[in-house]
């Protein structure tokens, strides 16, 4: 690997760690960088190396959030535990089926457009907590969505998972953006762990490169988590909208112009 490609990957890992820690979605920075920097590497190996990098930053951010803010462990705990198993299944499917990313790109793009519209036209969602929404039924639904559907997506594809988790927790159980992001980190650590185990077992991880990128990812994650905690839910909402719009632009370019 040349110095230019390595610099690209390390810079992308740092930026992805910051974005992931604040609001999720860092994978849509990191995975394309891996595919550009390592064009000859199979998709499964890029996904596996991405998971090794992401788990370091996500776990680091989760620890910081857990120490400095309140986490609803009755939702985040079960969702994270289930996510380890389900994301592992998703990773196995990614290896077995060798999915074509061109098939999934329009689906992810459509979801992100919906997220952007929701955040834009529901400006108060996630700014303030709504504890009245947290019924037993809604908590169970949040666990099922986060630990099941979203975890399966993360194992198979991955990018955008943190964003989907944050929106799940703010919308379904009424968490504000800050605490929703904190819960998302717990679950995302579980999804990364389950997928990484499966990819590693299949020999789809570049360990040395992943370790170097993991260090950069942790640095970005620590900066992002501290900024989110310091600046609160309004800051997280703005970053969420900016990130989603940037991801829509990137995916649209890949879909129609690249």
C-alpha positions as CSV (number, residue, x, y, z in Angstrom):
1,X,0.0,0.0,0.0
2,X,1.3,3.4,-0.9
3,X,1.6,6.4,1.5
4,X,-1.3,8.2,-0.2
5,X,-3.7,5.4,0.3
6,X,-2.6,4.9,3.9
7,X,-3.0,8.6,4.7
8,X,-6.5,8.5,3.2
9,X,-7.5,5.5,5.3
10,X,-6.1,6.9,8.6
11,X,-7.8,10.3,8.0
12,X,-11.1,8.6,7.1
13,X,-10.9,6.5,10.3
14,X,-10.4,9.6,12.4
15,X,-13.3,11.4,10.8
16,X,-15.5,8.4,11.0
17,X,-14.8,8.0,14.7
18,X,-15.9,11.6,15.3
19,X,-19.1,11.2,13.2
20,X,-19.9,7.9,14.8
21,X,-19.5,9.1,18.3
22,X,-21.7,12.1,17.8
23,X,-24.6,10.7,15.7
24,X,-23.5,7.5,13.8
25,X,-23.0,7.0,10.1
26,X,-19.2,6.9,10.1
27,X,-19.2,3.8,8.1
28,X,-20.4,5.7,5.1
29,X,-17.1,7.6,5.3
30,X,-14.9,4.7,6.2
31,X,-16.2,1.9,4.0
32,X,-15.9,3.9,0.7
33,X,-12.4,4.9,1.8
34,X,-11.5,1.3,2.2
35,X,-12.9,0.4,-1.2
36,X,-11.0,3.3,-2.8
37,X,-7.7,2.7,-0.9
38,X,-7.8,-1.1,-1.4
39,X,-9.5,-1.5,-4.8
40,X,-8.4,-5.2,-5.2
41,X,-9.6,-6.3,-1.8
42,X,-12.8,-8.4,-1.7
43,X,-15.9,-6.7,-0.3
44,X,-16.1,-9.1,2.6
45,X,-12.5,-8.2,3.6
46,X,-13.3,-4.5,3.4
47,X,-16.4,-5.1,5.6
48,X,-14.4,-7.1,8.1
49,X,-11.5,-4.5,8.3
50,X,-14.2,-1.8,8.7
51,X,-15.7,-3.7,11.6
52,X,-12.3,-4.0,13.4
53,X,-11.8,-0.3,13.1
54,X,-15.3,0.7,14.0
55,X,-15.5,-1.5,17.1
56,X,-12.6,0.3,18.7
57,X,-14.0,3.8,18.3
58,X,-17.6,2.7,19.1
59,X,-16.6,0.9,22.3
60,X,-14.4,3.9,23.3
61,X,-17.3,6.3,22.8
62,X,-19.7,4.0,24.6
63,X,-17.5,3.9,27.7
64,X,-17.2,7.7,27.6
65,X,-21.0,8.1,27.3
66,X,-21.6,5.6,30.1
67,X,-19.4,7.4,32.5
68,X,-20.8,10.9,31.8
69,X,-24.5,10.5,31.0
70,X,-27.5,8.3,31.8
71,X,-28.1,5.3,29.7
72,X,-31.4,3.3,29.7
73,X,-29.8,-0.1,30.2
74,X,-33.1,-1.9,30.3
75,X,-33.3,-1.1,26.5
76,X,-29.7,-0.7,25.5
77,X,-28.5,-3.8,27.4
78,X,-30.9,-6.4,25.8
79,X,-30.7,-4.8,22.4
80,X,-26.9,-4.9,22.5
81,X,-26.8,-8.5,23.6
82,X,-29.2,-9.6,20.8
83,X,-27.3,-7.5,18.3
84,X,-24.1,-9.5,18.8
85,X,-25.9,-12.7,17.6
86,X,-28.0,-11.1,14.8
87,X,-25.2,-9.0,13.3
88,X,-23.1,-12.2,13.2
89,X,-25.8,-13.8,11.2
90,X,-25.8,-10.7,8.9
91,X,-22.0,-11.0,8.4
92,X,-22.4,-14.7,7.6
93,X,-25.0,-13.8,4.9
94,X,-22.6,-11.1,3.6
95,X,-19.9,-13.7,3.1
96,X,-22.2,-16.5,1.8
97,X,-24.3,-14.4,-0.6
98,X,-21.6,-11.9,-1.6
99,X,-24.2,-9.2,-2.0
100,X,-23.8,-6.6,-4.8
101,X,-23.6,-3.2,-3.2
102,X,-25.4,-1.7,-6.2
103,X,-28.5,-3.5,-5.1
104,X,-28.5,-2.0,-1.6
105,X,-27.4,1.5,-2.5
106,X,-30.9,2.7,-3.6
107,X,-32.5,1.2,-0.5
108,X,-30.1,3.0,1.9
109,X,-30.5,6.2,-0.1
110,X,-34.3,6.0,0.2
111,X,-34.0,5.5,4.0
112,X,-31.6,8.4,4.4
113,X,-33.9,10.7,2.4
114,X,-36.7,9.7,4.7
115,X,-34.5,10.4,7.8
116,X,-33.5,13.8,6.4
117,X,-37.2,14.8,5.8
118,X,-38.2,13.5,9.3
119,X,-35.4,15.5,11.1
120,X,-36.2,18.6,9.0
121,X,-39.9,18.7,9.5
122,X,-39.9,17.4,13.1
123,X,-37.4,19.9,14.5
124,X,-38.4,19.2,18.1
125,X,-38.0,15.4,17.9
126,X,-35.0,14.4,20.0
127,X,-34.3,17.9,21.3
128,X,-36.3,17.2,24.4
129,X,-36.9,13.8,26.1
130,X,-40.4,12.4,26.1
131,X,-40.4,9.9,28.9
132,X,-44.1,9.3,28.5
133,X,-43.4,7.4,25.3
134,X,-41.3,4.8,27.1
135,X,-44.0,2.2,27.7
136,X,-43.2,-1.5,28.1
137,X,-44.5,-2.2,24.6
138,X,-42.4,0.6,23.0
139,X,-39.3,-0.5,24.9
140,X,-39.8,-4.0,23.5
141,X,-40.2,-2.6,20.0
142,X,-37.0,-0.5,20.3
143,X,-35.1,-3.6,21.4
144,X,-36.5,-5.6,18.5
145,X,-35.7,-2.9,15.9
146,X,-32.2,-2.1,17.3
147,X,-31.1,-5.6,18.2
148,X,-32.9,-7.3,15.3
149,X,-33.5,-5.5,12.1
150,X,-30.8,-2.8,12.4
151,X,-28.3,-5.3,13.7
152,X,-28.9,-7.6,10.7
153,X,-28.4,-4.7,8.4
154,X,-25.2,-3.8,10.1
155,X,-23.8,-7.3,9.8
156,X,-24.6,-7.4,6.1
157,X,-23.8,-3.9,5.0
158,X,-23.2,-1.5,7.9
159,X,-22.9,2.1,6.9
160,X,-25.6,4.3,8.5
161,X,-26.3,1.9,11.4
162,X,-25.6,4.4,14.1
163,X,-27.9,7.0,12.5
164,X,-30.7,4.5,12.3
165,X,-30.2,3.5,16.0
166,X,-30.3,7.1,17.2
167,X,-33.6,7.7,15.3
168,X,-35.0,4.5,16.7
169,X,-34.4,5.5,20.3
170,X,-35.6,9.1,19.9
171,X,-38.7,8.2,18.0
172,X,-39.8,5.0,19.6
173,X,-39.0,5.6,23.3
174,X,-38.7,9.4,23.4
175,X,-35.0,9.7,24.2
176,X,-33.4,13.0,23.4
177,X,-30.6,13.0,20.8
178,X,-27.8,13.0,23.4
179,X,-29.1,10.0,25.3
180,X,-30.3,8.3,22.1
181,X,-26.8,8.6,20.8
182,X,-25.4,7.2,24.0
183,X,-27.7,4.1,23.8
184,X,-26.9,3.7,20.1
185,X,-23.2,3.4,20.9
186,X,-23.9,0.4,23.3
187,X,-25.9,-1.4,20.6
188,X,-23.5,-0.5,17.8
189,X,-20.6,-2.0,19.9
190,X,-22.6,-5.2,20.0
191,X,-23.3,-5.2,16.2
192,X,-19.6,-4.6,15.5
193,X,-18.5,-7.4,17.8
194,X,-20.8,-10.0,16.3
195,X,-19.9,-9.1,12.7
196,X,-16.2,-8.9,13.5
197,X,-16.2,-12.4,15.0
198,X,-17.7,-13.9,11.9
199,X,-15.6,-11.9,9.4
200,X,-12.4,-12.8,11.4
201,X,-13.3,-16.5,11.5
202,X,-13.6,-16.4,7.7
203,X,-10.2,-14.7,7.3
204,X,-11.7,-11.4,6.1
205,X,-9.8,-8.9,8.3
206,X,-6.6,-7.1,7.6
207,X,-5.3,-7.0,11.2
208,X,-2.3,-4.6,10.9
209,X,-4.2,-2.0,8.8
210,X,-7.2,-2.4,11.0
211,X,-5.2,-1.8,14.2
212,X,-3.7,1.4,12.8
213,X,-7.1,2.6,11.7
214,X,-8.6,1.6,15.1
215,X,-6.2,4.0,16.9
216,X,-7.3,6.9,14.7
217,X,-10.9,5.9,15.1
218,X,-10.6,6.0,18.9
219,X,-9.1,9.5,18.7
220,X,-11.9,10.8,16.6
221,X,-14.5,9.0,18.8
222,X,-13.2,10.5,22.0
223,X,-13.3,14.0,20.6
224,X,-16.8,13.5,19.2
225,X,-18.2,12.0,22.3
226,X,-16.9,14.8,24.5
227,X,-18.2,17.4,22.1
228,X,-21.7,15.8,22.0
229,X,-21.9,15.6,25.8
230,X,-20.7,19.2,26.2
231,X,-22.9,20.8,23.6
232,X,-26.1,18.7,24.1
233,X,-28.9,17.5,21.9
234,X,-29.2,20.6,19.7
235,X,-25.7,20.1,18.5
236,X,-26.3,16.4,17.9
237,X,-29.4,17.2,15.8
238,X,-27.5,19.7,13.6
239,X,-24.7,17.2,13.0
240,X,-27.2,14.4,12.3
241,X,-28.9,16.5,9.6
242,X,-25.6,17.6,8.0
243,X,-24.2,14.0,8.0
244,X,-27.4,12.6,6.5
245,X,-27.5,15.2,3.8
246,X,-23.8,14.6,3.0
247,X,-24.4,10.8,2.9
248,X,-27.4,11.4,0.5
249,X,-25.2,13.5,-1.8
250,X,-22.4,10.8,-1.7
251,X,-24.8,7.9,-2.4
252,X,-26.6,9.9,-5.1
253,X,-23.2,10.6,-6.8
254,X,-22.3,6.9,-6.6
255,X,-25.7,5.8,-7.9
256,X,-26.1,8.2,-10.9
257,X,-22.8,10.0,-11.7
258,X,-19.9,7.6,-10.8
